Amino acid sequence: MPSSDTLHGLIAAEQNAIRLFDLIEQRQILKPGQTEEQATQAIFDLARTEMGVQRYWHKRIVRSGPNSVLPYDHNPPDRVIQEDDIAWIDLGPVFAERTAEGEIEFEADVGRTYVFGGDERKHRLKSDTEQAWHRCAEAFRANPLITGAELFALACELARQSGWQFGNRIAGHLVDAFPHVKWHGSDDVQYICAENPHPLRSMRNGKHRFWILEMHFVDEERQMGSFFEQLFVDGPASA
């Protein structure tokens, strides 16, 4: 598949995922008083009935309060979202898009944080996380040879400068036609992490690579975390 078709499909899939987040906000799917599991099920039902989503390439995540500190690979106990909470959602829906080769499924991966109440530190954590995402995306566009290790180091440094900790061992990963692991494998070169010394723009198995950038900043002392994630590419920043 030409790389232009892949990029077009990934951008279209992300736009659909962002529309799903718009629906989540409009319908107030995420709110205090419900459990994380209840919110996850409500999101699943909304995505299926309103957008026809049948498949996700990774588990759906809603994390709040102390659970928001934990990275993707943890599975904490269910928790009731509180009135003054911070919570984030991480979704990886798969959308079918029309290409020159016919209908192909593409992966989206979008994460957003929500703050309930007026806690200024939680609002600053959310804002700092989003600003760091844009600064890392700018660094990627400015340096054609930037490596996974270099971009990960920048993400960690931006967290430190803002008074937070970086909450994961990765700051992003590959994304592609579903399933991306079929095209790219599953080793460290498909992650933005300290163990990836390769330029992010380098090809693998003869294919261009496209990346999801994810920021997870945490306050370990107050047990709260913020998450922002989406596709990043050359050219103007995404949303």
C-alpha positions as a printed NumPy array, in Angstrom:
array([[  0.   ,   0.   ,   0.   ],
       [  1.466,   3.425,  -0.86 ],
       [  2.467,   5.436,   2.209],
       [  0.146,   8.268,   1.119],
       [ -2.82 ,   5.868,   1.28 ],
       [ -1.729,   4.723,   4.733],
       [ -1.392,   8.265,   6.03 ],
       [ -4.76 ,   9.241,   4.551],
       [ -6.372,   6.211,   6.207],
       [ -4.76 ,   6.935,   9.58 ],
       [ -5.801,  10.587,   9.522],
       [ -9.377,   9.635,   8.609],
       [ -9.447,   7.049,  11.413],
       [ -8.185,   9.614,  13.904],
       [-10.782,  12.157,  12.806],
       [-13.453,   9.528,  13.474],
       [-11.961,   8.817,  16.907],
       [-11.961,  12.526,  17.769],
       [-15.616,  12.685,  16.722],
       [-16.224,   9.829,  19.149],
       [-14.612,  11.863,  21.938],
       [-16.849,  14.797,  20.964],
       [-19.869,  12.522,  21.42 ],
       [-18.556,  11.314,  24.772],
       [-18.359,  14.919,  25.959],
       [-21.7  ,  15.979,  24.452],
       [-23.525,  13.021,  26.041],
       [-21.628,  13.428,  29.337],
       [-20.647,   9.78 ,  29.23 ],
       [-17.785,  10.358,  31.686],
       [-19.033,  11.82 ,  34.953],
       [-18.658,  11.576,  38.724],
       [-20.679,   8.921,  40.509],
       [-20.095,   6.143,  37.961],
       [-17.39 ,   3.53 ,  38.017],
       [-14.615,   3.345,  35.463],
       [-16.072,   0.074,  34.167],
       [-19.514,   1.656,  33.756],
       [-17.95 ,   4.501,  31.772],
       [-16.012,   2.04 ,  29.62 ],
       [-19.187,   0.092,  28.811],
       [-21.117,   3.279,  28.043],
       [-18.354,   4.362,  25.643],
       [-18.42 ,   0.941,  23.967],
       [-22.201,   1.156,  23.502],
       [-22.014,   4.729,  22.176],
       [-19.251,   3.899,  19.688],
       [-21.128,   0.856,  18.404],
       [-24.551,   2.453,  18.041],
       [-23.506,   5.93 ,  16.82 ],
       [-20.383,   5.148,  14.769],
       [-20.557,   1.451,  14.004],
       [-17.315,   0.618,  15.844],
       [-16.963,  -3.159,  16.124],
       [-13.253,  -3.582,  16.78 ],
       [-10.537,  -2.07 ,  18.979],
       [ -6.873,  -2.803,  18.498],
       [ -6.135,  -2.349,  22.221],
       [ -8.15 ,  -2.463,  25.413],
       [-10.409,   0.496,  26.206],
       [ -9.215,   2.417,  29.262],
       [-10.855,   4.799,  31.719],
       [ -8.61 ,   5.732,  34.647],
       [ -9.374,   8.139,  37.51 ],
       [ -7.816,   9.327,  40.751],
       [ -4.959,   7.058,  41.908],
       [ -5.616,   4.767,  38.937],
       [ -4.731,   7.647,  36.59 ],
       [ -1.078,   7.333,  37.644],
       [ -0.836,   3.792,  36.276],
       [  0.313,   3.187,  32.67 ],
       [ -1.46 ,   1.172,  30.008],
       [ -0.229,  -2.298,  30.956],
       [ -1.679,  -2.179,  34.487],
       [ -5.186,  -3.396,  35.322],
       [ -6.185,  -1.693,  38.583],
       [ -9.386,  -2.433,  40.528],
       [-12.51 ,  -0.627,  39.36 ],
       [-13.082,   2.748,  40.991],
       [-15.927,   5.259,  41.391],
       [-15.141,   8.634,  39.766],
       [-15.354,  11.392,  42.39 ],
       [-16.753,  14.942,  42.211],
       [-13.297,  16.587,  42.276],
       [-11.475,  13.912,  40.28 ],
       [ -9.093,  13.806,  37.364],
       [ -9.713,  11.069,  34.786],
       [ -8.438,  10.053,  31.373],
       [ -9.672,   7.947,  28.486],
       [ -7.521,   5.966,  26.038],
       [ -9.29 ,   4.465,  23.022],
       [ -7.957,   2.475,  20.066],
       [-10.937,   2.018,  17.718],
       [-10.462,   0.521,  14.263],
       [-12.204,   2.174,  11.313],
       [-12.596,   0.915,   7.742],
       [-11.499,   3.389,   5.079],
       [-11.72 ,   3.269,   1.266],
       [ -8.294,   3.162,  -0.469],
       [ -7.011,   2.414,  -3.955],
       [ -6.681,  -1.199,  -2.829],
       [-10.237,  -1.387,  -1.543],
       [-11.615,  -1.118,   1.98 ],
       [ -8.888,  -1.418,   4.634],
       [ -9.103,  -1.144,   8.427],
       [ -6.921,   1.493,  10.1  ],
       [ -6.012,   1.965,  13.742],
       [ -6.755,   5.138,  15.661],
       [ -5.351,   5.889,  19.098],
       [ -6.542,   8.934,  21.008],
       [ -6.286,   9.859,  24.688],
       [ -7.773,  12.794,  26.572],
       [ -7.907,  13.99 ,  30.2  ],
       [-10.864,  15.461,  32.069],
       [-10.871,  17.396,  35.328],
       [-13.986,  17.588,  37.497],
       [-14.063,  20.502,  39.922],
       [-11.74 ,  23.428,  40.379],
       [ -8.509,  21.923,  41.706],
       [ -5.879,  24.206,  40.139],
       [ -3.082,  21.624,  40.347],
       [ -5.142,  19.057,  38.439],
       [ -5.988,  21.613,  35.776],
       [ -2.313,  22.582,  35.478],
       [ -1.31 ,  18.916,  35.178],
       [ -3.76 ,  18.501,  32.299],
       [ -2.535,  21.682,  30.585],
       [  1.154,  20.845,  30.997],
       [  0.622,  17.39 ,  29.526],
       [ -1.07 ,  18.766,  26.408],
       [  1.562,  21.497,  25.953],
       [  4.335,  18.897,  26.21 ],
       [  2.675,  16.854,  23.464],
       [  2.824,  19.852,  21.126],
       [  6.426,  20.628,  22.04 ],
       [  7.472,  17.041,  21.311],
       [  5.562,  17.104,  18.023],
       [  7.389,  20.319,  17.093],
       [ 10.734,  18.671,  17.927],
       [  9.864,  15.764,  15.645],
       [  9.018,  18.086,  12.762],
       [ 12.152,  20.176,  13.313],
       [ 14.624,  17.277,  13.338],
       [ 14.382,  14.743,  10.483],
       [ 16.838,  12.418,  12.258],
       [ 15.353,  12.461,  15.752],
       [ 15.431,   9.022,  17.36 ],
       [ 12.95 ,   7.287,  19.595],
       [ 15.373,   7.595,  22.51 ],
       [ 15.869,  11.336,  21.94 ],
       [ 12.155,  12.088,  21.778],
       [ 11.499,   9.986,  24.875],
       [ 14.23 ,  11.86 ,  26.747],
       [ 12.611,  15.165,  25.75 ],
       [  9.196,  14.001,  27.023],
       [ 10.731,  13.041,  30.377],
       [ 12.605,  16.347,  30.618],
       [  9.455,  18.358,  29.887],
       [  7.674,  16.511,  32.688],
       [ 10.56 ,  17.256,  35.073],
       [ 10.673,  20.951,  34.11 ],
       [  6.954,  21.267,  34.877],
       [  7.317,  19.623,  38.282],
       [  5.858,  16.228,  37.35 ],
       [  7.107,  12.728,  36.616],
       [  6.748,  10.917,  33.318],
       [  4.372,   8.029,  33.906],
       [  5.46 ,   5.345,  31.449],
       [  8.513,   3.705,  29.833],
       [  7.304,   4.788,  26.4  ],
       [  6.131,   8.086,  24.897],
       [  4.442,   6.564,  21.867],
       [  4.348,   3.743,  19.358],
       [  3.728,   2.805,  15.76 ],
       [  0.286,   2.812,  14.206],
       [ -0.754,   1.478,  10.789],
       [ -3.335,  -0.548,   8.97 ],
       [ -4.778,  -3.088,  11.401],
       [ -2.931,  -4.994,  12.806],
       [  0.239,  -2.897,  12.727],
       [  2.304,  -5.637,  14.375],
       [  1.905,  -7.679,  11.179],
       [  3.914,  -5.047,   9.284],
       [  6.365,  -3.865,  11.902],
       [  6.955,  -6.578,  14.503],
       [  6.811,  -6.111,  18.269],
       [ 10.312,  -5.112,  19.424],
       [ 11.567,  -1.809,  20.839],
       [ 11.979,  -0.163,  17.41 ],
       [  8.207,   0.259,  17.264],
       [  8.171,   2.388,  20.442],
       [  9.283,   5.879,  21.386],
       [ 11.44 ,   4.77 ,  24.282],
       [ 14.94 ,   4.893,  25.725],
       [ 15.759,   1.564,  24.054],
       [ 15.076,   2.806,  20.511],
       [ 18.218,   4.444,  19.019],
       [ 16.783,   4.559,  15.483],
       [ 15.451,   7.649,  13.67 ],
       [ 11.663,   7.637,  13.828],
       [ 11.436,   8.385,  10.11 ],
       [ 13.538,   5.358,   9.108],
       [ 11.707,   2.699,   7.104],
       [ 11.136,  -0.869,   8.324],
       [ 10.442,  -3.847,   6.087],
       [ 10.29 ,  -1.397,   3.181],
       [  7.464,   0.618,   4.778],
       [  7.219,   4.163,   5.997],
       [  6.339,   4.354,   9.678],
       [  3.69 ,   6.523,  11.336],
       [  3.647,   7.316,  15.016],
       [  1.307,   7.913,  17.913],
       [  2.806,  10.341,  20.438],
       [  1.584,   9.942,  24.018],
       [  2.245,  12.081,  27.07 ],
       [  1.533,  10.676,  30.539],
       [  2.481,  13.105,  33.33 ],
       [  1.902,  12.131,  36.939],
       [  2.069,  13.578,  40.434],
       [  3.112,  10.562,  42.479],
       [  2.727,  12.374,  45.796],
       [ -0.901,  13.354,  45.174],
       [ -1.593,  10.212,  43.141],
       [ -2.986,  11.82 ,  40.014],
       [ -2.103,  11.56 ,  36.345],
       [ -2.93 ,  13.162,  33.006],
       [ -2.771,  11.66 ,  29.512],
       [ -2.811,  13.096,  25.992],
       [ -2.311,  10.995,  22.874],
       [ -2.835,  11.125,  19.127],
       [ -1.182,  10.771,  15.722],
       [  1.671,  13.132,  14.897],
       [  3.081,  13.718,  11.44 ],
       [  5.152,  16.219,   9.481],
       [  3.436,  19.506,   8.771],
       [  0.994,  21.455,  10.97 ],
       [  0.182,  19.937,  14.321],
       [ -2.935,  17.855,  14.782],
       [ -5.701,  19.031,  17.082]])
